[in-house]
Amino acid sequence: MSLPQSRASVCLQMRGYHLTRTLMLAAAAAAIALVAPVRADPARGADVYCGPGIAPLAGFEPAVLTDRTEVRYPPSSEEDWSEGWVLLNFTVAKDGSVQDLLATDAMGAKAFVDRTVRIFKGWRFKPAMRNGAPVDQYGTEFIFEYRMEGVKDRSAVHREFVQRYEQARALIREKKFTEAIQRLQNAMRLRTNLYESAMASFALAVAHGQLKDWRAALFHIRRATISEGAFLEPAVKVNALALQVQLETDDGNYRGATCAHKLLLKAQPAGDPDAAKIMAKIEAVLKNPAPLAIQGRLASNPAVEGPATWTHPLLRAKFYFAEIKGEAKSFRLVCTGTVFESAIDAETEWSVPTAAGECNLRVEGAPGAQFHLVEGW
């Protein structure tokens, strides 16, 4: 298949702090056709912050990028028309340097991750200010997109990928979900553009959902809707976001569900009736002062190096761990204005300072470790 003449580019953006399943999966499963290239607080539910940037914090001025080294497209990926993205999490230190840099997810060639991390370490920022003094800003996220200029957005252009993808689609229609997953995983190892990888991720989410593997389905739907679902067809994007609302809710990530629903309403103002029912339940849960018990399970991400993890955005002021099974070793609490690390035990209750800002909890340990995280006031 011949491709148009083009060149590569790298885009980046700062991320914000980010009823039946059967009905949603049925709608999702009907929307995974590839497009060929065209020739010519207790009441915090309502005020969950979804970006842009970090959530407002009293007396706090966010860091601003001032000095960057250009991230060049890896030659090998440019030659085979491969695209991808890398999601970074880091601290902007009070001297403006980048600290605690971590690639938390990625799509595409490993060269994208290696090059992004190596170059990004040298970037500099005007530090965050709090009440007039420079301070560390924790939990900052950037996403780098490696894109081929001249290739039409939301078009499938890699013939071998398209063949395997269509085979997987046929298997999903035949309810052979395990075989479909294997075919899609093989397709993802080929060179892909951003549209192709997003569509494959959506199909993987649907197939895993049909097998009731909700955690795997959530992992893939988050990849499908990266960059606010920019790489999906509009109709597919609506189905993907509706499915994400359900999966985030099942995972206890009410912030993630709320933000996915806001994107869904932006893409389709009429909304989705099943998603609307879920959001009504979320509002009731968030306004209820009773403790929130959320099941966590550690999993590895083959796209990035590091231990098995589970991440969760906190919505309440206190938390503790219960019913720990396996090696859930430690956690890192990353808030806009503070960071804290500790070993995990079943006896301690931790409190989050009121001036910390929005917080994300990252638990590390061995794959398969399970526990309950209990949030309270």
N, C-alpha and C positions, 0 to 999 in steps of 0.2 A: 504494500500500500504506500503510495507516494504521499509525502507530507509537504505542506507549504513551506517556503523559505521563512526562516524565523531566527530569533535570538532569544536568549534566556534572560530572566529577570528575577530578582528576589524582592518580595514585598514583606512588610511587617506591620503589625498593628498591636496596640496594647489592649489586653482583654479586661473586661469587667469581672468583678467578683460575682464569678460566674456563679356500665363501667365494667365492662368486662374486657379482659385481654383479647378474647376471641374476636370481638367485633373490630378492635383496633388492628389486630394482626391480619384479619381478613382484608381490611382496607389497605394495609401496608403491602400485603402480598400482591395486591392487584396493581401496584404502582412501581414495579421494579424493572420496567422495560428500558433498555438503553436507547439513547437517541444517537442516530448516526450523524456524522459531520455534515453540515449544510454546505453545499457547494457554492452557490452565489454568496420583741417583748411579749407578754401574753397576747398582745394584739398586734404583733409584728407582721402577721401574714400579709397585710395590705401594703406594707412599706419595705418589702424585701428589695434590696438594691441589685440591679442587674446591669449596671454600667451606663455609660462608658466610664472606663477608668475605675478607680477605687471608690468605695462608699464614702460620702462626706463624713468628716470627723472634726469636732470642734477644735478650732485653733490650728488645724493641720493643713499645710499646703503640699500637695504631692510633688515628688521629684520630677524633673524635666530633662529629657535627653538633650545633651549639648555637643557631644563629640562622638562620632561613630566612624569605624572603619568599614568600608564597603564589603559586604559578604558576596563573594563571587560564586557563580554557578559552577558546581563541580564539572570538569570537562567530560568525564565519562557519562554523567547523567544527561548532559546537553546533547551528546552525540546520539544517544538512544531515545531522545525525546521523553525522558522521564521527569515527572513532577512530584512534588511532595511538600510536606510541612513539618516544622519542628516547634513544639510547645516548650517554652522555658519558664522556670520559676526561679526567682533570685531576690536577693536583698540589695537595695541601693544604700550603701553605707553613708554615714554622715560626711565623709570626705568626697562623695560622688562616685566612688568606685563600685564595681559589681562584685558581690560576695555571695557565697552559698549557692552558686549557680548549679541548676539541676535541669536536665531534659526530662520532662515528665511524660511525654508521649511524642510520637513521630510517625509519619507516613512516608514511604518511599525509601530511597537508597540510604544505607548507613552513612554514606559520605555526606549526606545532608546534615545529620546529627553532628558528626565529627567536625565539619567545617563551621557550623553555626556556633557550637560551644567554644571552639578555639578562638574565633574572631570576637565573639561577644564579650569574652573576658576583658578585652581592652577598651570597651566602650565606657564613656564617662557621662555623668549626670550632674545637673544642678541639684544638690541634695534636697530632700524634703525639709520643710520648716514646721516647727510646732511652737506656737507662741513666740515667734521671732528667732528661735534658735535652731540650728541644723540638727536633724535627728536621723536615725536609721529608718528606712521604709522597708518593711518585710512583706514577703508574699507577692511581689510584683510579677506579672506575667506578660510575656511577649509571645506572639506567634509569628514565625517566619514562613512565608509561602514561596516555594520555588516554582516559578511558572514559566512556560514557554510562550513568549510573545508571538502573535501571529496564528496561534491555534485557537479556534473558536471555543469559547466557554461552553461547558455542558455538552460536549461532543465526544463520542467514542472514536478513537483513531487507531488503536493498536489491535490489529486483526487477531492475533493469537489470544489476547485477553478477551475480546468480544466473543470468540468461539467458546471459550470455557465458561464465560459468564452466561451465555445463552443456554449452554448445557445445564448449568446449575439452576437456571430459572425453570427449565423443563422438569428437573428433578423436584423442585419445590411444588410445582403444580401437581406432580404425581405423589406428593407427600413423602418423598424420600429425602427427609431433611438432613440426615447424617451424611449421606452421599453428596448432597448439595453443598454442605459446609466444607467437605473435603475438596470439592471442585473449586469452590470460591477461594479457599485458602491457597490452592495451587495457582489460581489466577492472580492473586495478590502478590505472588512472588515474581511475577513478570513485570516488565516495565509498564507503568500506568501513568495517566495524567490525573489531575485532581478530580475531575468528573468521574472517571472510571473507578477510582479508589473509593469515592464517596458512595457511588451506587453499589459497589460490592460490599461496602460496610453496612449499608442499609439492608441488603439482601441477607447478609450474615446475621444481622439483628433479627430479622423476620424468622429465619430458619432456627436460630437458637431459641427464640420465643416460642415457636411451635413445639420445641422439645422441652419447654418449661425450664430452660436454663436461663433464668432471668438475669443473672449477673453477667454472663457472657453477652446476652442481648443488649444490656445497658452499655457495656464496654464498646460494642460496635455502633450502637446508635449515637453515642457521643462523638465517635469519629465521623460518622456520616453527616452530622450537623455541625461540624467544626466551622468556625468563621460564620456562625449564624446560618448555617445551611446554604452558604453561597454557591456551592458546587453541585447542588441538586436542582432538578427541574422544579418549577414552582408547585406543580401538583404533587410531586413526590415529596417536596419539602414539607408541605402541610401534613401529609401522612406520617412522615418521619417525626415531626415535632409532636404530633398527637401521641405517637407511640412513646416518645421520650418522656412526655408528661407522666404516662402510666408507669414506666420503668423507674424513673427517678422517685416517684412516690413510693413504689414498692420497696425501694432501697432506703427509704427514710430521708432522702435528700429533698426536703421541701423547698429549699432555695432553688435547687436545680429545676425542680418541676415548675415552680412559679416563673422562673426566667424562660423556660421552654414555652410555657403557655403565653407569655407576653410576645414572644417571637411568632407563635402560631397566630395570635390575633393580628399581629402586624402583617403577616402574609395572607391571612384570610379573616377579615374583620368580623365575619359572621361566626367565626370560631368553630369548634367541634363539640357537639352535644355531650359526648362521653367525657371529653377533657374538661368541660365546664362542670360536670358532676364531680369529677375528681377534685377540681379546684375548690369547690364548695366544701368538700370534706377536709381539705388541707386548711382552709380558713378556720374551720371549727376546731381542728386539732391545735393549731397555733394559738388560738385564743383560750384554749383549755389549760388551766394551770397545772394539770396533772403531769407527772414526769413523762418524758418521751423515751421509750425503749427502742433502740435501733440495733438490728443485727449486723455485725461487721464480719467480713471474711477477707483474709489476705490473699492476693493473687499477684503473680508476676506479669510483667509486660515485656514480651520478647523484643519490642522495638527499642527499648532503652535498657541500659545497664542499671543494676542495683537490686536490692532485696525486694521481696514481695511486700506490697503495700495495700492500704485501704485509706481513702481520703473522705472527709466529711465536713461540710460547712456547719459550724455550730450556730444555733439560734437562741440558746439560753445561757445563763450565767454560770452554771455549775455542771460538772459531769463526773461520772465514775464508770469503771469497767466491772462487768459481772459475767459469770458463767464462761470463764476463759477456758478454751480448749485448744491445745497445741501451743506453739511458740509465738505468741504475740509479745514481742520483746520490749518495745519502746514506742513512744509517741513524740511528735514535735508539733506543738501548738503554734501556728503562725498567724498573728494578727497584724493589722496595719501598723500598730504602734508598739508591739512587743512580740517577743518570741520566747518559748519555754520548752525544754526537753526533759523527759523523765522516763525511767523504766516503768513498766505497767505492772500494777498489782490490783487485787480485788478489794483492798481495804481503804484506799485513799479516795477522797473526793476533792477534785480540784475546782477552784473558783477563778473566773476570768475577770480581770479588772474592768471596771465600767468604762475607763478611758482607752481600752485596748483597740477599739474599732472592730470591724468584722474579722472573724477568726475562722481558719481552716485547720482541721485536725488531720495529721498524717500519721498513721500507725504502720510500723514496720515489724517484720519477723519472717517466719517460715511460711511457704505457700500452704494454703488450706487452714491455717489457724483461724479460729472463730471466737467470737465474744459478743456480748451485748454492751453497747454504749448507752448509758442512761443520762439524759439531760434534764436538768431541773432548774428552778429559780432559787 
